[in-house]
Amino acid sequence: MTLEAAAEAFREAMRQTVKRYSLWYFVEGILLVAAGVLAIIYPVISSVSVVFLLGWLLIVSGILQGLSLVGARHVPHFWLQLISVILAVLIGLLFLRDPGQGLLPIALLLIVFFMVEGISKVVFALTIRPMPSWGWVLSSGLLGIILSLFLWVGLPVAAVWLISLLLGIELISVGAAIALLAWKVRHS
């Protein structure tokens, strides 16, 4: 089997997995968008509450993304997606352990999360290409990478609202891309 034939077989396996679990992907996408909106709106209350909420949002988004991986265990790049899921849950648990820990550790953890999540989505998008809406998934991944770099540059003055805003944008971007992909696949 040539390398090109193997790549096409892999793409077809990914397409079938997305099609088979399109409802799960759609629900995950909608919930991630809702979590993103909450992340953007919630910082008004207080910084400790925001850190607490961000912890739960990361845990929930990690669990939802983990559920979407159930049917994709035998697919290449599974481990990159799994690392993203584990990071989301781990960072969420660290946020819950000590919500008053300060912004610098949170910002550093989010930089790592956004970068890994972004790279993971770029690899996933390039893998499922040319499925409908693969470009949205690619854009979502690139946005995650850009957000991590933006947060890195703003580290000395990073505020909770900035972290919440960036996390909200990331969750909305990923959720919308996944929901749109699932919707198009389900109706194609």
Summary of the structure (lengths in Angstrom):
residues: 188
radius of gyration: 16.5
end to end distance: 29.3
largest distance: 58.2
contacts: 673
relative contact order: 0.19
helix: 86%
strand: 0%
